[in-house]
């Protein structure tokens, strides 16, 4: 756990209670919503993340809007889609939940659970998510679980133990929310996460996957990962040791991550964290995409080949393979390198003309066929790999050298040791 940060000076939460709704509406800016507030079903209430993030002054330009309506949700969603040129997506027909996608916005409508808005909010996961803004002529905040106090004190508290049991994904969501907001987890809530950690497997794999991807991208992801490990929430999918018995690679140190640009960190850190959290089999069980599994698997493989000195013990062919396989994911591997080596690697990786860090053949197959009369086939591909290796380590100075090396290789490895038919492109010009 960490000590919650003090509320920012001048924040909404530090204002007068009577001004709270007005200041929240200013943050939400309903005048920019693709659907006017007055067009929403009577009795609609905004709930969940938009209210929480508005109170924390961390809303994006097009926040997802979650609405609770007193009665039917599907019909008004279809009507709104027709009126405002959007699309209606049925999320759960039995529970009467639908999504309106319009002009880049996502608006979810759900029928209220229970006999009142208060009853609906009492069924939610965490108190900071159980705050509602009733829309209408006189908007007002509804906060039956004291979620506002949790926002002020920067803490995540479960509404009830039973609510976590009813939807075990909420166990993971609590840690994810704390990581995104840099909040602490209340002590009694932490005990619930420990007590029921084994229940997470009851949640759909796709939902677990979605929460994990949000968590590894969060600003407080390192805190969240330590909490996941401490309460063993991901035990069914995590790995402590690889197949060869080697310990898994530790998470990145902050000074190493600091060497990356903001764009590089946004790509490298989530991949590094995910690879350190979930095994290849776990990624498959959680239905990650083939591409994501491949990225993690490749990174894991090369992490485990590290000699601690920047891969100095790798043969040239292996070093070339490292850069060819990792490509744009090399910054994620650099996070475990000694700092001087990391700086050198990143400098070279950022140079698209570097022949080792961005390997490619110095000449194409068509040119080799035309100049040296080499037929297409597997051996041509092998020759191109050889030339790529030679170029990567600076042994090809120019086109003439490249063709000469190619011809020498072909003489040894080609299907025949006879010189290729046709004109010798390396022969000196004749003087007639």
Backbone torsions as a table, in degrees:
resi	resn	phi	psi	omega
1	UNK	NA	160.4	176.9
2	UNK	-130.4	162.7	179.0
3	UNK	-75.3	123.6	-178.9
4	UNK	-59.5	139.3	178.1
5	UNK	-71.4	150.6	176.8
6	UNK	-67.3	153.7	178.9
7	UNK	-63.3	140.0	-178.1
8	UNK	-65.4	141.9	179.5
9	UNK	-62.0	133.4	179.3
10	UNK	79.6	10.6	-179.3
11	UNK	-71.7	161.3	177.7
12	UNK	-55.2	-42.0	-173.8
13	UNK	-66.2	-23.2	-179.8
14	UNK	-89.7	-1.4	-179.9
15	UNK	-79.6	177.4	178.1
16	UNK	-67.8	139.6	178.7
17	UNK	-53.5	-34.9	-178.1
18	UNK	-69.4	-22.5	-179.1
19	UNK	-94.9	-4.9	-170.6
20	UNK	-61.2	-47.3	-178.2
21	UNK	-63.5	-43.4	-179.3
22	UNK	-61.2	-43.5	-178.5
23	UNK	-70.8	-33.6	176.8
24	UNK	-66.4	-43.5	178.8
25	UNK	-62.7	-33.3	177.6
26	UNK	-64.9	-39.0	177.4
27	UNK	-67.8	-41.9	-177.4
28	UNK	-71.2	-27.7	178.1
29	UNK	48.1	60.3	-177.9
30	UNK	-60.6	-17.8	178.2
31	UNK	-66.4	-16.6	177.9
32	UNK	-99.3	-2.3	178.1
33	UNK	-65.4	149.7	-179.9
34	UNK	-72.5	-14.6	177.0
35	UNK	-123.8	124.1	-180.0
36	UNK	-61.3	147.0	180.0
37	UNK	-56.6	-38.8	-176.8
38	UNK	-69.9	-15.3	178.8
39	UNK	-86.2	-9.9	179.8
40	UNK	-74.7	157.0	-179.1
41	UNK	-56.2	141.2	178.4
42	UNK	-56.2	138.9	179.3
43	UNK	83.9	7.7	179.7
44	UNK	-65.0	145.4	176.3
45	UNK	-133.7	133.8	176.0
46	UNK	-83.9	130.9	-175.9
47	UNK	-132.7	173.3	169.4
48	UNK	75.1	-142.5	-169.2
49	UNK	-61.2	-35.9	-178.0
50	UNK	-65.4	-40.3	177.8
51	UNK	-67.3	-48.8	-179.8
52	UNK	-58.1	-50.4	-176.6
53	UNK	-70.5	-30.2	175.0
54	UNK	-65.6	-41.7	178.0
55	UNK	-66.3	-28.7	178.8
56	UNK	-91.4	0.4	179.5
57	UNK	57.4	47.4	179.2
58	UNK	-132.8	31.8	178.9
59	UNK	-76.6	144.1	171.0
60	UNK	-84.0	179.1	-177.4
61	UNK	-68.3	-29.1	179.1
62	UNK	-131.2	71.1	-177.1
63	UNK	-66.7	148.6	173.0
64	UNK	-68.2	132.8	-178.5
65	UNK	-109.6	122.1	177.5
66	UNK	-108.7	120.5	-177.2
67	UNK	-115.7	139.9	170.8
68	UNK	-107.1	130.5	180.0
69	UNK	-118.8	150.1	-174.4
70	UNK	-65.2	-31.1	-175.2
71	UNK	-130.8	-133.2	-175.1
72	UNK	-59.3	135.8	178.8
73	UNK	-108.5	-31.2	-174.5
74	UNK	-66.5	-47.8	-177.3
75	UNK	-61.5	-50.8	179.3
76	UNK	-63.5	-30.6	177.6
77	UNK	-65.1	-43.3	177.4
78	UNK	-62.6	-39.3	-179.7
79	UNK	-67.1	-40.5	178.7
80	UNK	-65.3	-39.9	178.4
81	UNK	-61.1	-41.3	-179.6
82	UNK	-68.4	-40.7	-176.0
83	UNK	-71.9	-40.1	-171.4
84	UNK	-109.3	13.8	173.1
85	UNK	71.4	32.9	179.5
86	UNK	-109.1	-168.5	179.0
87	UNK	-121.6	140.5	177.6
88	UNK	-103.1	126.5	178.2
89	UNK	-119.1	121.9	178.6
90	UNK	-79.2	117.1	-179.1
91	UNK	-87.2	-41.2	-178.6
92	UNK	-157.6	99.2	-175.5
93	UNK	-65.1	-38.5	-177.9
94	UNK	-65.3	-39.8	-179.8
95	UNK	-91.8	3.0	175.5
96	UNK	60.9	62.2	178.8
97	UNK	-128.7	133.2	-178.6
98	UNK	-142.4	159.7	-178.6
99	UNK	-123.6	134.1	174.1
100	UNK	-105.1	119.7	176.5
101	UNK	-109.5	116.3	-174.6
102	UNK	-150.5	126.7	174.5
103	UNK	52.2	40.7	177.8
104	UNK	82.8	2.6	179.1
105	UNK	-106.2	155.3	173.7
106	UNK	-123.4	122.2	179.8
107	UNK	-124.6	116.2	178.9
108	UNK	-98.9	134.7	175.5
109	UNK	-117.6	134.2	179.5
110	UNK	-139.1	140.3	176.3
111	UNK	-67.3	137.2	-179.5
112	UNK	-59.5	136.6	175.2
113	UNK	-95.6	129.6	-177.3
114	UNK	94.3	-178.2	-173.4
115	UNK	-86.8	-8.9	-177.5
116	UNK	-153.2	169.3	176.6
117	UNK	-63.9	-38.9	177.6
118	UNK	-58.9	-43.5	-179.8
119	UNK	-64.1	-38.5	178.2
120	UNK	-62.7	-45.1	-177.9
121	UNK	-66.1	-30.9	179.5
122	UNK	-68.4	-14.3	-179.5
123	UNK	-94.7	3.7	-174.8
124	UNK	-85.5	175.1	-171.0
125	UNK	-75.8	-59.3	-174.9
126	UNK	-125.7	151.3	-172.2
127	UNK	-61.3	-34.2	179.4
128	UNK	-72.0	-12.2	173.9
129	UNK	-99.9	0.1	-176.5
130	UNK	-105.4	35.4	176.2
131	UNK	-112.0	133.5	-178.7
132	UNK	-123.2	150.4	171.8
133	UNK	-114.4	108.4	176.6
134	UNK	-70.6	125.5	180.0
135	UNK	-92.2	162.7	-179.3
136	UNK	135.6	-168.9	-178.1
137	UNK	-58.3	-36.2	-179.7
138	UNK	-125.2	79.8	-178.0
139	UNK	-60.4	143.8	177.8
140	UNK	-148.1	153.1	177.2
141	UNK	-85.9	140.1	176.0
142	UNK	-121.6	120.7	-173.7
143	UNK	-140.1	74.1	-174.4
144	UNK	-73.2	-16.1	-176.0
145	UNK	-108.8	7.2	-179.2
146	UNK	67.1	39.9	177.4
147	UNK	-65.7	-29.5	179.1
148	UNK	-60.5	-38.2	178.9
149	UNK	-65.8	-36.2	177.0
150	UNK	-65.0	-37.0	176.6
151	UNK	-65.4	-39.5	-180.0
152	UNK	-67.3	-36.9	-176.5
153	UNK	-96.1	2.5	175.8
154	UNK	57.4	57.6	-179.4
155	UNK	-138.4	147.8	177.7
156	UNK	-107.0	119.1	-177.3
157	UNK	-127.2	130.8	178.1
158	UNK	-68.5	145.1	175.6
159	UNK	-66.4	-45.7	177.8
160	UNK	-161.3	158.1	177.3
161	UNK	-63.2	-41.7	-177.4
162	UNK	-62.5	-35.0	179.2
163	UNK	-63.7	-35.3	176.8
164	UNK	-70.4	-37.6	179.1
165	UNK	-67.4	-38.9	-178.0
166	UNK	-62.1	-33.8	177.2
167	UNK	-138.0	91.2	-174.1
168	UNK	-61.9	-17.1	176.6
169	UNK	-59.3	-25.1	-178.9
170	UNK	-63.2	-23.4	176.4
171	UNK	-61.1	-47.2	178.5
172	UNK	-71.2	-37.0	-177.7
173	UNK	-62.7	-35.2	179.4
174	UNK	-60.8	-43.8	178.5
175	UNK	-68.1	-38.8	178.8
176	UNK	-63.5	-44.0	179.7
177	UNK	-63.2	-42.8	178.4
178	UNK	-61.2	-37.6	179.0
179	UNK	-69.0	-39.9	-179.8
180	UNK	-67.9	-37.9	-175.3
181	UNK	-95.0	-7.1	-172.4
182	UNK	57.6	44.3	178.1
183	UNK	-100.3	161.3	170.6
184	UNK	-86.6	162.5	173.5
185	UNK	-104.6	128.5	-178.4
186	UNK	-58.0	145.7	-174.5
187	UNK	-59.3	-44.3	-179.1
188	UNK	-67.7	-32.0	176.5
189	UNK	-70.2	-39.4	177.9
190	UNK	-59.2	-40.4	178.2
191	UNK	-62.1	-34.7	177.4
192	UNK	-68.4	-39.7	178.3
193	UNK	-62.6	-40.6	178.2
194	UNK	-67.7	-41.1	-176.2
195	UNK	-66.6	-36.0	-172.0
196	UNK	-114.1	18.1	-174.2
197	UNK	-57.6	-31.9	-176.6
198	UNK	-71.3	-13.5	-179.2
199	UNK	-75.8	-16.0	-176.0
200	UNK	-57.1	-31.9	179.5
201	UNK	-60.6	-14.0	177.9
202	UNK	-77.3	-16.4	-179.9
203	UNK	-79.4	154.6	179.4
204	UNK	-63.6	136.7	-178.4
205	UNK	-55.0	-39.3	-178.1
206	UNK	-63.6	-34.7	179.6
207	UNK	-71.0	-39.8	176.8
208	UNK	-62.6	-44.0	179.4
209	UNK	-57.4	-46.3	-177.7
210	UNK	-62.5	-41.4	178.5
211	UNK	-65.8	-40.0	179.8
212	UNK	-63.3	-41.4	-179.5
213	UNK	-64.7	-35.9	175.6
214	UNK	-67.7	-39.7	-176.6
215	UNK	-65.8	-45.9	-175.9
216	UNK	-69.9	-13.3	176.5
217	UNK	-96.0	-5.5	-174.0
218	UNK	-73.1	153.7	179.5
219	UNK	-64.6	-31.1	179.0
220	UNK	-103.6	33.3	-175.5
221	UNK	-60.9	-37.2	-178.1
222	UNK	-62.4	-40.8	174.9
223	UNK	-61.2	-46.4	-178.4
224	UNK	-62.4	-39.5	-179.3
225	UNK	-65.6	-40.3	177.0
226	UNK	-63.4	-37.7	177.9
227	UNK	-67.8	-39.6	177.0
228	UNK	-59.4	-43.0	180.0
229	UNK	-68.7	-39.1	-176.5
230	UNK	-65.0	-37.9	-178.5
231	UNK	-99.4	4.3	174.6
232	UNK	58.1	32.9	-176.8
233	UNK	-65.7	-31.8	-176.8
234	UNK	-102.4	16.8	-174.6
235	UNK	-52.4	-40.5	-178.9
236	UNK	-63.6	-21.1	-174.5
237	UNK	-117.7	-8.6	-175.0
238	UNK	-85.9	167.5	175.4
239	UNK	-136.3	135.3	174.8
240	UNK	-100.0	-24.1	-180.0
241	UNK	-142.1	149.4	179.0
242	UNK	-86.6	-176.8	-174.7
243	UNK	-63.8	-23.8	-179.3
244	UNK	-95.0	6.7	177.0
245	UNK	84.0	7.2	178.4
246	UNK	-80.3	143.5	176.7
247	UNK	-65.6	145.9	179.0
248	UNK	-67.6	158.0	-175.7
249	UNK	-73.7	134.2	179.7
250	UNK	-65.9	159.9	179.1
251	UNK	-68.5	159.5	-174.2
252	UNK	-63.7	144.4	173.1
253	UNK	-83.4	148.9	-174.3
254	UNK	-62.6	-35.5	-178.3
255	UNK	-69.2	-28.5	177.3
256	UNK	-74.5	-39.6	177.1
257	UNK	-65.3	-28.0	-178.3
258	UNK	-66.7	-18.6	179.6
259	UNK	-74.5	-14.1	-177.2
260	UNK	-90.6	151.1	172.0
261	UNK	-72.5	169.6	-178.8
262	UNK	-62.2	-40.1	178.9
263	UNK	-67.2	-39.4	179.0
264	UNK	-66.3	-40.7	177.9
265	UNK	-62.9	-39.5	-178.2
266	UNK	-62.0	-27.9	177.8
267	UNK	-92.2	-43.1	-170.1
268	UNK	-77.3	-44.0	-174.4
269	UNK	-64.7	-47.2	177.6
270	UNK	-59.0	-40.4	179.3
271	UNK	-65.6	-44.3	179.2
272	UNK	-60.6	-44.1	-178.5
273	UNK	-66.9	-45.2	-178.5
274	UNK	-62.3	-41.4	179.2
275	UNK	-63.7	-36.1	178.9
276	UNK	-76.6	-17.9	-176.8
277	UNK	-93.2	-44.2	-167.4
278	UNK	-119.9	134.5	177.1
279	UNK	-72.5	167.2	177.1
280	UNK	-59.9	-42.4	177.7
281	UNK	-65.1	-37.0	177.4
282	UNK	-64.6	-39.2	177.6
283	UNK	-61.7	-40.5	178.3
284	UNK	-66.1	-43.3	-179.2
285	UNK	-63.5	-32.1	-179.9
286	UNK	-89.2	9.1	172.4
287	UNK	63.5	35.6	172.5
288	UNK	-66.9	157.3	-178.6
289	UNK	-66.8	157.2	177.7
290	UNK	-58.8	-38.9	-179.6
291	UNK	-64.6	-43.6	-179.0
292	UNK	-66.5	-39.5	177.9
293	UNK	-63.5	-42.1	179.8
294	UNK	-63.7	-42.6	179.2
295	UNK	-61.0	-46.9	-179.8
296	UNK	-65.8	-41.8	-178.2
297	UNK	-63.0	-43.9	179.3
298	UNK	-65.5	-44.4	179.2
299	UNK	-61.9	-43.7	179.5
300	UNK	-59.9	-42.7	-179.7
301	UNK	-58.8	-47.6	-176.2
302	UNK	-75.7	-29.8	173.6
303	UNK	-57.9	-38.5	-176.0
304	UNK	-80.9	-8.8	176.3
305	UNK	-91.3	-5.9	-173.8
306	UNK	-67.7	133.4	177.8
307	UNK	-93.2	5.1	-178.8
308	UNK	84.4	-4.5	-178.6
309	UNK	-123.1	19.8	178.5
310	UNK	86.6	35.3	174.0
311	UNK	62.5	36.0	-177.9
312	UNK	-71.5	-17.0	-178.0
313	UNK	-91.0	2.7	-179.5
314	UNK	-77.9	139.8	171.4
315	UNK	-68.0	155.2	-178.3
316	UNK	-52.8	-41.0	-179.0
317	UNK	-63.3	-38.6	179.6
318	UNK	-70.5	-38.4	178.7
319	UNK	-64.3	-40.1	176.9
320	UNK	-64.2	-41.6	179.0
321	UNK	-62.1	-38.7	178.1
322	UNK	-54.8	-51.2	-176.1
323	UNK	-71.6	-34.5	179.2
324	UNK	-67.1	-39.4	-177.1
325	UNK	-76.5	-41.8	-176.0
326	UNK	-78.0	-40.7	178.0
327	UNK	53.6	-120.6	-176.4
328	UNK	-70.3	-9.8	179.9
329	UNK	-92.7	7.3	-179.3
330	UNK	-60.1	-36.4	177.6
331	UNK	-56.3	-30.2	177.7
332	UNK	-66.3	-36.9	176.4
333	UNK	-71.3	-33.6	-176.6
334	UNK	-63.7	-18.4	-177.1
335	UNK	-65.4	-18.1	179.8
336	UNK	-104.3	3.5	-178.4
337	UNK	-83.5	153.4	170.5
338	UNK	-55.5	143.3	-171.5
339	UNK	-54.0	-45.2	178.9
340	UNK	-62.0	-38.6	178.8
341	UNK	-67.7	-41.5	179.4
342	UNK	-59.2	-44.8	-179.7
343	UNK	-60.7	-42.1	179.7
344	UNK	-65.3	-45.3	-179.4
345	UNK	-61.9	-45.1	-178.8
346	UNK	-64.6	-38.8	178.4
347	UNK	-61.0	-43.2	-179.2
348	UNK	-72.5	-37.9	-179.9
349	UNK	-65.1	-33.4	-179.7
350	UNK	-74.2	-10.2	177.9
351	UNK	-96.5	103.8	-175.7
352	UNK	-64.2	-14.2	179.5
353	UNK	-91.4	-1.6	179.8
354	UNK	-66.8	120.6	-172.2
355	UNK	-72.5	-20.7	177.9
356	UNK	-89.4	-42.8	-176.5
357	UNK	-80.2	-16.7	173.7
358	UNK	-134.3	69.5	-171.9
359	UNK	-70.0	137.4	173.6
360	UNK	-159.4	155.7	-178.8
361	UNK	-63.2	145.2	178.4
362	UNK	-77.0	-9.0	-177.1
363	UNK	-153.0	150.9	-176.7
364	UNK	-93.0	165.3	-177.0
365	UNK	-63.0	-35.2	-180.0
366	UNK	-62.9	-39.1	179.0
367	UNK	-66.5	-41.5	178.2
368	UNK	-62.5	-39.6	178.3
369	UNK	-64.5	-41.2	-176.9
370	UNK	-74.2	-42.3	-174.2
371	UNK	-80.7	-37.3	-174.9
372	UNK	-114.1	5.4	-179.8
373	UNK	55.3	38.6	178.1
374	UNK	-86.9	126.9	-179.3
375	UNK	-74.0	154.8	175.8
376	UNK	-67.5	155.9	179.4
377	UNK	148.3	-178.6	-177.4
378	UNK	-58.1	-36.0	-177.8
379	UNK	-69.1	-29.7	174.4
380	UNK	-64.3	-41.0	176.8
381	UNK	-62.4	-40.3	177.5
382	UNK	-64.0	-38.7	178.3
383	UNK	-63.2	-43.1	178.9
384	UNK	-61.2	-39.1	177.2
385	UNK	-63.9	-40.8	178.7
386	UNK	-62.2	-44.8	179.8
387	UNK	-65.5	-35.8	176.8
388	UNK	-62.0	-42.5	178.1
389	UNK	-63.4	-45.6	-179.6
390	UNK	-62.0	-41.0	178.7
391	UNK	-66.7	-40.7	-176.9
392	UNK	-59.0	-33.4	-177.4
393	UNK	-105.6	22.8	168.7
394	UNK	71.7	27.3	-176.8
395	UNK	-101.2	6.0	176.8
396	UNK	-121.2	110.5	-174.5
397	UNK	-85.2	-36.5	-175.2
398	UNK	-155.6	-177.7	-176.9
399	UNK	-64.0	-40.1	-178.9
400	UNK	-62.0	-44.0	178.2
401	UNK	-63.5	-40.1	-179.6
402	UNK	-60.7	-46.5	179.9
403	UNK	-65.6	-36.2	179.3
404	UNK	-66.2	-45.9	178.7
405	UNK	-62.8	-39.6	179.4
406	UNK	-62.8	-43.4	-179.3
407	UNK	-66.6	-39.7	178.7
408	UNK	-63.6	-41.7	179.1
409	UNK	-64.0	-42.3	-177.8
410	UNK	-66.0	-35.9	178.4
411	UNK	-61.2	-32.1	-178.9
412	UNK	-89.0	-42.0	-170.4
413	UNK	-107.0	-7.5	-179.2
414	UNK	-70.3	172.0	-177.5
415	UNK	-67.0	-17.6	177.8
416	UNK	-142.1	151.6	178.9
417	UNK	-90.0	-2.4	175.4
418	UNK	-70.3	145.7	178.3
419	UNK	-60.7	145.8	177.7
420	UNK	-57.5	143.0	179.1
421	UNK	-67.4	156.2	176.4
422	UNK	99.2	-175.9	-177.1
423	UNK	-67.1	138.2	176.9
424	UNK	-81.5	112.1	-176.8
425	UNK	-69.4	-14.6	-177.5
426	UNK	-97.0	-6.4	179.7
427	UNK	-67.5	144.2	179.1
428	UNK	-68.6	153.5	-179.7
429	UNK	-62.3	141.0	179.5
430	UNK	-79.8	145.1	175.0
431	UNK	-109.5	101.1	-178.8
432	UNK	-84.8	NA	NA
